[in-house]
Amino acid sequence: MAEDDPFADLGETLEDEPDDEPQDTDEATESETTEETSARDSVEPRDPMTDTAFSYEAAKQRPFYAREATIEDFDSWLKYELERELNQQGYQNIVVREMTDALLRTVVEEDLVDEVTDRFEQARESASSESTE
């Protein structure tokens, strides 16, 4: 390492730091399986008011591609409307993954195809009228 270059060992330092993600090794998988089995075998009841419905590991993160204003409105609604309502109903430990999961299930289970189609058409018509002006 050159004494003149203060960043010469930066690559080595970064490589030495542990990853945030668990490694895909048999040992890690075995440990996770043991924990899952132990959790299932335990008779400790879950409290729906404080315990989350599913773990972070059970969630699959997917990107949503939407306009910034739409995402800001969604985030605001999620935090200041839905989370507040759940909190007022007595729920604790409210996490975004559960609220998002509930929202997506609602759209599918309530068969909101017509409503979503209307919003899609409105956006297309609005964009079309803006481009002709």
Secondary structure, DSSP 8 states (H G I E B T S, - for coil): --TT-TTTTHHHHHHHS--SS----HHHHHHHHHHHHHHHH------TTTS-SS-GGG---------HHHHHHHHHHIIIIIHHHHHHTT--S--HHHHHHHHHHHHHHTT-HHHHHHHHHHHHHHHHHHHH-
